[in-house]
Amino acid sequence: MRAALRSLLRAIIRRTRLEEELSAELRFHMDALAEDLVRAGVPPTEARRRAAIAFGSVERTRQECRESRGLRWPDEFVRNARYALRTLRRSPGFAIAAILTLALGIGANTAIFSVIDAALLRPLPYPDPDRLVEVVRQYRARGTSGIETSQDGAAWELLHDHSRLLDYAAMGPGWNGVNLATNGKAQYVDQHRVSAGYFRVLG
């Protein structure tokens, strides 16, 4: 695999030299065949004609040699890129619409992937994130049902003191506000109330 990759990279980087070597090798084989025919008594002009017929299409042989070196897809990419550029140059309106469509599609895909990566793929920035759980309550009352994510103090104490399934139970954040007085001035600030061990659980 590495040898094939090195050969492909060398062929792409040294493309001009490769083409020259290929042309020289093809000429050598055709000349050698023509010389063999001349030694067999065939006139030189006729020998070259027979050698060309026996050897076949030079361009087809070139293409087969390029494909054997893995250069088929770079050649096709270059041809397709040139054709696309010619088409876009002839139709500037279509070119602008195509470029804008590509830009919007790439931007939307990038934004969606960023959200999915942050929310689903990337692990949470806590120690042992796969061991974190959230305890919820399911309620049914008056024909309705749902999930309640908050817990009262009694439920938390029960989990904290008696659960054998959890290593540690922590509670928070409780969103609230308080008046904070400092230096004779009072200011309303947001606060988050958490239980002891909350930061230990989240590292």
Salt bridges, closest charged atoms under 4 A:
GLU19 OE2 - ARG15 NE 3.33
GLU19 OE1 - ARG62 NH1 3.70
GLU19 OE2 - ARG66 NE 2.92
GLU21 OE2 - ARG17 NE 3.26
GLU25 OE2 - HIS29 NE2 3.76
ASP36 OD1 - ARG39 NH2 2.35
GLU46 OE2 - ARG49 NH2 2.62
GLU46 OE2 - ARG50 NE 3.14
GLU59 OE2 - ARG66 NH1 3.47
GLU64 OE2 - ARG60 NH1 3.26
ASP75 OD1 - ARG15 NH2 2.55
GLU76 OE2 - ARG72 NE 3.08
ASP117 OD2 - ARG122 NH2 2.68
ASP128 OD2 - ARG131 NH1 3.91
ASP161 OD1 - HIS160 ND1 2.93
ASP167 OD2 - ARG131 NH2 2.12
